[in-house]
Amino acid sequence: MRNRFAIVVLFAGFALLGAACGSSSTPTAASTVSSVSVSGTAPAVGTAAQYTATAALSDGTTMDVTSLASWSSSDTADVTVSTSGVVTAVAAGSAVVSATYSSVTGSVTVAVS
């Protein structure tokens, strides 16, 4: 008797995007990230605010990638940002806060007064 094997191939990018987007249909190809936008309200000195990162996908949908992005600040003397996108105003000044997801970066200038 011969054994029968089923081979299942999952594309990691498709599985991640389909699950994260809550897709109810099965696309024929995995979507790619077209751009990333970063948004939030500048906190006052000594306070913090949650920023969000949203990826625009090639299939026309968007996906919240806040917890999946890599975050950075151009000037940590004025503004810091946590790995989850929480921006803290350290001193008056400004910094560019960036979020990178799937090798695509989006940025916003945070001005603290």
C-alpha positions as CSV (number, residue, x, y, z in Angstrom):
1,M,0.0,0.0,0.0
2,R,1.3,3.4,-0.9
3,N,1.3,6.3,1.5
4,R,-0.3,9.5,0.3
5,F,1.1,12.8,1.4
6,A,-0.4,16.2,1.0
7,I,1.9,19.1,0.6
8,V,0.8,22.4,1.9
9,V,2.8,25.5,1.0
10,L,2.2,28.7,3.0
11,F,3.7,32.0,1.9
12,A,4.7,33.7,5.2
13,G,4.0,37.2,3.8
14,F,0.6,36.2,2.5
15,A,-0.4,34.5,5.8
16,L,0.7,37.5,7.9
17,L,-1.0,40.0,5.7
18,G,-4.2,38.0,5.3
19,A,-4.5,37.4,9.0
20,A,-3.5,41.0,10.1
21,C,-5.9,42.6,7.6
22,G,-8.8,40.4,8.6
23,S,-9.1,39.4,5.0
24,S,-12.3,37.4,4.3
25,S,-11.4,36.5,0.8
26,T,-8.3,34.7,-0.5
27,P,-6.2,37.0,-2.8
28,T,-4.3,35.4,-5.6
29,A,-1.0,37.0,-4.6
30,A,0.5,38.5,-1.5
31,S,0.2,42.3,-1.3
32,T,3.3,44.4,-0.8
33,V,3.8,47.5,1.3
34,S,3.6,50.6,-0.8
35,S,4.0,53.2,2.0
36,V,4.0,53.7,5.7
37,S,2.3,56.7,7.4
38,V,3.0,57.8,10.9
39,S,0.6,59.8,13.0
40,G,0.1,61.1,16.5
41,T,-0.2,64.3,18.5
42,A,3.0,65.9,19.9
43,P,3.1,65.5,23.7
44,A,4.1,68.3,26.1
45,V,7.5,68.2,27.7
46,G,7.6,65.4,30.3
47,T,4.5,63.5,28.9
48,A,4.0,60.8,26.3
49,A,1.6,60.0,23.5
50,Q,0.9,56.9,21.4
51,Y,1.8,57.2,17.7
52,T,0.5,54.8,15.1
53,A,2.0,53.4,11.9
54,T,-0.3,52.4,9.0
55,A,0.9,50.5,6.0
56,A,-0.7,51.1,2.6
57,L,-0.7,47.8,0.7
58,S,-0.5,47.3,-3.1
59,D,-4.0,45.8,-3.2
60,G,-5.5,49.1,-2.0
61,T,-6.0,48.1,1.7
62,T,-4.3,49.5,4.8
63,M,-3.0,47.7,7.9
64,D,-2.1,48.9,11.4
65,V,1.5,48.0,11.8
66,T,2.2,50.0,15.0
67,S,3.3,46.9,17.0
68,L,5.1,45.4,14.1
69,A,7.2,48.4,13.0
70,S,10.7,49.3,14.1
71,W,10.6,52.8,15.6
72,S,13.3,55.5,15.9
73,S,13.8,59.2,16.7
74,S,16.3,61.5,15.0
75,D,17.0,63.4,18.3
76,T,16.6,61.5,21.5
77,A,17.7,64.6,23.5
78,D,14.3,66.1,22.6
79,V,12.0,63.1,21.7
80,T,12.3,59.4,22.4
81,V,10.1,56.6,21.0
82,S,9.5,53.2,22.4
83,T,9.5,49.9,20.5
84,S,5.7,50.1,20.6
85,G,5.4,53.7,19.2
86,V,5.0,55.6,22.5
87,V,6.6,59.1,21.9
88,T,7.9,60.9,25.0
89,A,8.8,64.6,24.9
90,V,12.1,65.0,26.8
91,A,12.8,68.7,26.1
92,A,11.6,71.5,23.9
93,G,12.7,71.0,20.3
94,S,11.9,68.7,17.5
95,A,12.8,65.3,16.1
96,V,11.7,63.1,13.2
97,V,10.0,60.0,14.4
98,S,10.2,57.1,11.9
99,A,8.5,53.7,11.7
100,T,9.8,51.0,9.4
101,Y,7.8,48.0,8.3
102,S,8.7,45.5,5.6
103,S,11.7,47.7,4.6
104,V,9.4,50.7,4.0
105,T,9.8,53.8,6.3
106,G,7.4,56.5,7.1
107,S,8.2,59.6,9.2
108,V,6.7,62.6,10.9
109,T,8.3,65.6,12.6
110,V,7.4,66.0,16.3
111,A,7.7,69.5,17.5
112,V,7.8,70.0,21.3
113,S,7.3,73.4,22.8
